[in-house]
Amino acid sequence: MSLSTDHADASHDRKSTPMKLKHFVLDTNVLLHDPTALFQFEEHVVVIPLTVIEEIDRFKKNNDETGRNARQAIRSLDGLREKGRLFEGVCWNDSGGIVRIDRCDRSLNISLDLDIADNRILGVAHALHAAGASTFFISKDINARVKCDALEIPCEDFEAGRVDTDWLYDGYIEVEVESSMIDELYEERQLSLARLEGFSLRTSSGSDLEKLDVFPNEFIVLRDQDDETHVGLARVLADTGHVIPVTGPRKPVYGIIARNVQQTMALDLLLDDDIKVITLIGPAGTGKTLLALAAGLQKVIKEEHFDKMLTARPIMPLGRDIGFLPGDKDEKMAMWMQPIFDNIAYLLSTRGSHNTADSRTPEQRLDRLMASGQIVLEPITYIRGRSIPHQFMIVDEAQNLSPHEVRTIVSRVGEGTKIILCGDIEQIDSPYLDSASNGLTHVIDRLRGHRIAGHVSLSSTERSELAKIASELL
């Protein structure tokens, strides 16, 4: 039998045996995280329990991301309603994808209290599963997934847009090379990437790499095969097939000197005007925010390359919220922006880079810079709708932002603006995000390989000896 005949028979078998539809029951938190989840299950059936609609309705007036997502989900369902009856199921694409609302039958024989909203949602998945339908419960709530597992119903987290953090881009690799290659790098001020082929490669975590696969602006740590103390640092130039040496700034950057190789990488990116978006991640005390602020002050005040330095951070409390704060916008923001104030005050102190005598305190210097508009502190809330040209923009604690929020912020960047996103993806305070689904991780994964983007993962805590011990042991 010919190959073409085999293919025809296989095609006939697929057409004669229809694929069994899968039913995906979505929890409320999935739509609050990503309202487009309604349309991400292709030719299958998406089931929305009526209780989910009731819960979404309570969020629609919020002014935060959950409120915007709730409103978008409701608008999408209303648009489908115009095509047919949602309780019967509405086909939304040519592949046969269906969205259906389930009324949540309270007479179900299920060992859960159906007066609880979460259990009514689970009841819908239980009823479909008991009827023999291929059913999957999709939720970002771990406890709900545990309950679902106890009921022997297949359940999963919502995976769309998630990044495998075990393979997250570090921004640099290590290569063991011959001693002469390190010398050539600094003498010739460049080195061909082809010269690095065949040498031992590894990531920052120590994992071996099979082949040299680098991105523009990625760093390469060159280690001498015969002498561990002989080390070189290079950065990949976009579209050239070469790396250039990285030596770090010759003078302190607003009083700050890099204390390790990752900080040297970070400063190299921060001070390069051709790189427009930078992501810095790492545990507390690794210097992410301090390095970004030092570079910002250097570029705005000393070099006058940017009009102003704008620093923003999301309003996300750690622990129980203390409630409303008195005062106008600036007074309310003072408490939330205190970590930024602390870092800038440190840089403006006598520990910083001031060479001339100045009797004013760091706080007075900061007030003067804010009054002149050279330093601007903003909450993320006020970024939407703005255009931000010719500014050095720092977004701190960016791990608490969703991918949609980060996209909104980065899209505000105007001509001549440089934006830095800092954060620790292991310290997330938002209940709807984790290390794999937050906006900072999303940017790192999506922008690697772009010539105007750079990234560094910092790992060594340099804040103090105590902070380093706490980071390692606690």
Secondary structure as GFF3:
##gff-version 3
##sequence-region A 1 474
A	DSSP	alpha_helix	3	16	.	.	.	ID=ss1
A	DSSP	beta_strand	22	26	.	.	.	ID=ss2
A	DSSP	alpha_helix	28	33	.	.	.	ID=ss3
A	DSSP	three_ten_helix	35	39	.	.	.	ID=ss4
A	DSSP	beta_strand	45	49	.	.	.	ID=ss5
A	DSSP	alpha_helix	50	59	.	.	.	ID=ss6
A	DSSP	alpha_helix	65	81	.	.	.	ID=ss7
A	DSSP	beta_strand	90	91	.	.	.	ID=ss8
A	DSSP	beta_strand	98	102	.	.	.	ID=ss9
A	DSSP	alpha_helix	117	130	.	.	.	ID=ss10
A	DSSP	beta_strand	134	138	.	.	.	ID=ss11
A	DSSP	alpha_helix	142	150	.	.	.	ID=ss12
A	DSSP	beta_strand	155	156	.	.	.	ID=ss13
A	DSSP	three_ten_helix	165	167	.	.	.	ID=ss14
A	DSSP	beta_strand	172	177	.	.	.	ID=ss15
A	DSSP	alpha_helix	179	188	.	.	.	ID=ss16
A	DSSP	beta_strand	191	192	.	.	.	ID=ss17
A	DSSP	three_ten_helix	193	196	.	.	.	ID=ss18
A	DSSP	beta_strand	200	203	.	.	.	ID=ss19
A	DSSP	beta_strand	208	209	.	.	.	ID=ss20
A	DSSP	beta_strand	219	224	.	.	.	ID=ss21
A	DSSP	beta_strand	231	236	.	.	.	ID=ss22
A	DSSP	beta_strand	242	245	.	.	.	ID=ss23
A	DSSP	alpha_helix	261	270	.	.	.	ID=ss24
A	DSSP	beta_strand	277	281	.	.	.	ID=ss25
A	DSSP	alpha_helix	288	297	.	.	.	ID=ss26
A	DSSP	pi_helix	298	302	.	.	.	ID=ss27
A	DSSP	beta_strand	308	313	.	.	.	ID=ss28
A	DSSP	alpha_helix	329	336	.	.	.	ID=ss29
A	DSSP	alpha_helix	338	348	.	.	.	ID=ss30
A	DSSP	alpha_helix	362	371	.	.	.	ID=ss31
A	DSSP	beta_strand	375	379	.	.	.	ID=ss32
A	DSSP	three_ten_helix	380	382	.	.	.	ID=ss33
A	DSSP	beta_strand	391	395	.	.	.	ID=ss34
A	DSSP	three_ten_helix	398	400	.	.	.	ID=ss35
A	DSSP	alpha_helix	403	410	.	.	.	ID=ss36
A	DSSP	beta_strand	418	423	.	.	.	ID=ss37
A	DSSP	alpha_helix	439	447	.	.	.	ID=ss38
A	DSSP	beta_strand	453	457	.	.	.	ID=ss39
A	DSSP	alpha_helix	465	473	.	.	.	ID=ss40
###
